Amino acid sequence: MNGLLFVGLLGVLLLLLVLKLFSRRGGHVQLGGGFAVLITGCDCGFGHHLARSLDQQGVVVFAGCLNPDGAGAQSLVSRSSRNLKVLKLDVTSDEDVRKAKAAVQENLPQKGLWAVVNNAGISDWAEIEWSSIEDFRSMVDINLFGAIRTSIAFLPLVRAAKGRMVYVSSVFAFFNCLNMAAYSVSKRGLEAFADCLRVEMASFDVKVSIIQPGNFGRATNILKMKSGLDIWEKLDSERKQTFNQQYMELASDYFISTCRAGFKDTDLVINAMLHALTSTRPKPRYLLVSMTDMFFFKLFPFLPTVVADSVFSLSSMYATRKEMLYAR
């Protein structure tokens, strides 16, 4: 019975993929003729590159930066046209969001604010018991509540233009694995918010898209690099009796090597963002992984839990972890 269910799900998935290939046609919106786009998290990474790309197309860009005097923001200023305006925008600050909205309203081009790209975010890695409630709170505050705060503030402007809301999520919104719990919690919540917003905004002809990048750590430097010793020194005596310091060092090395195996540049993500912003028929979700990983990540959400969990038993690190727990 389980085998038939698996084959049935696989058939449905393949059918949906075929239908998508034939249905994703349509025109494009020319944004360079009087539209503006607000992007959060433009100090570096995806936001930085998207801001430059839109500026080159003649779009009025409001580039939200955590540190407007920093190297990333100043690089945008020096390499962009006058259409790009850097705004101080800490998405965890009500005051920053309020001031940013006022600045946008004062400098809106003729056709208004076409889109908000909620890109600001942080990433970190650690097992749940290696983390504190503050680690979770910080992650959710920026990745989830920051996007919600920004969205609520700017939705009236985007709705007036019948434009777009775009959210940068991650494959970890649905792919649960070791060391990424806090990040997964924040991104799964973000996707729930975006999904609900998409249903509500359909009545106003506002389209909502979710960007789901895979391993772009090397291209964005978003992932926090730390050693096993850094984690070990944070643990109390009870947890030090459970977890092995040597395993933490191995986990750190494995994590860093995995990140280095990812995409070298951001082109795949930027192209997806541009499609979400300019296509007359944008996708609700853009899954951005290598071709070899695409089938697995398309299939994973449909797997029975027992099968999905068993995937991790194939990992050498998962087996090593089990052997080294409690070990001295």
Order of alpha helices (4+ residues) and beta strands (2+ residues): alpha-beta-alpha-beta-alpha-beta-alpha-beta-alpha-alpha-beta-alpha-beta-alpha-alpha-alpha-alpha-alpha-beta-alpha-alpha-alpha
